[in-house]
Amino acid sequence: MSILKIQDFLSSSQKIYPVYLFAGEESYLLDVCLGKIANLFVVDNLNKEVFYAAESSAEDVLNAIQTIPLLSDKKVIIVKGVDEMKGSDAERLSDYLSNVIKTSNLVLLYHGNYKKEAVLKRKELLNKCIVSKNCVLVDCRKQYENEVKEFIKNEFNKRGKTISYDVILKIIDENGVDLLNVVNEIEKLSLFVGVDKKNITQEDLEKISGYTKEVNIYTLASNIEERELKKSLFVLEKLLEQGEEPIVILSIIFQTVRKMLNAKSMLEEQNMSVPEIASVLKIHNFYTEHFFVNLKKHSINTLKESLNVILKADMAIKTGSGDVTLALEEIVLFICT
């Protein structure tokens, strides 16, 4: 089976495959593919198991596959983070492709650019899946700007609304091509205009497009987690222009860094699992995977040093001994570069 485009996978009523591999950098598309799998295989929780490749072995996964379904014809085994799987485990799963079990469906999620995979055994797993008659690989790469334009148009059409080309460009300008951010903006706009209004205008967008303190505070935290320097500085400037108190902004930055540092410490020093950390830090299930993907962009040492930089800025702000704007900008620069 060759690599399948995301559009073809979502639009087709294709035959069922024993193994699915969803691979690419676009986390929103990975979630969408999982949603389609849930519709393809309607099974209860007794017949669905989720593994994280960094914390589970191939034997764990294969044992689950070989277990007979309970009061059902099928069971679904989902393995997240295949991009972090050990080479030996990838090799074991590669062997499974040629000798699948009909009562189980295996779903693999590879979050990253699979075409640049450097680990030989993981690369072999990817290549075997591409040529295997038992597996389908669905490409969930980051979308190009022209594809995101069409995506935005179609999403509004699904909601019974139209949108001008200029507004589409503005949405991309403010949110980039990350589909999760774009979808959030589409949902906000659709809720804002209500059911009766069918045409989305520039005025509608300007009223809710992130230029409120509440939205910008959330956006700043999100951009810092993603290490998006340009966006973080832009939002910081907007907050200061709106008259937001510097100490409030600093508090949000501190909370963001502390959450990441706690998660990093639990992951690397305490060997806690992703679900355990998410539960302790109260990270919503919908954002768990997105949060831990961003967490990889930060080192534990830099996060610790960031707290010292925040402490110095806190003293400068409270004592009036330094340029407040400059102090906040320096913090963002330190964390994001």
Buried (B, 14 or more C-beta within 10 A) or exposed (E): BEBBEBEEBBEEEEEEBBBBBBBBBBBBBBBBBBEBBBEBBEBEEEBBBBBBBBBBBBEBBBEBBEBEBEEBEBBBBBBBBBBBBBBEBBBBBBEBBEEBBEBBBBBBBBBBEBEEBEBEBBBBBBEBBBEBEBBBBBBBBBBEEEBBBEBBBEBBEEBEBEBBEEBBEBBBEBBBBBBBBBBBBBEBBBEBBEEEEEEBBEEBBEEBBBBBBEBBBBBBBBBBBBBBBEBBBBBBBBBBEEEBEBEEBBBBBBEBBBBBBBBBBBBEEEEBBBBBBBEEBEBEEEBBBBBBBBBEEBEBEBBEBBEEBBEBBBEBBEEEEBEBEEBBBBBBEBBBE
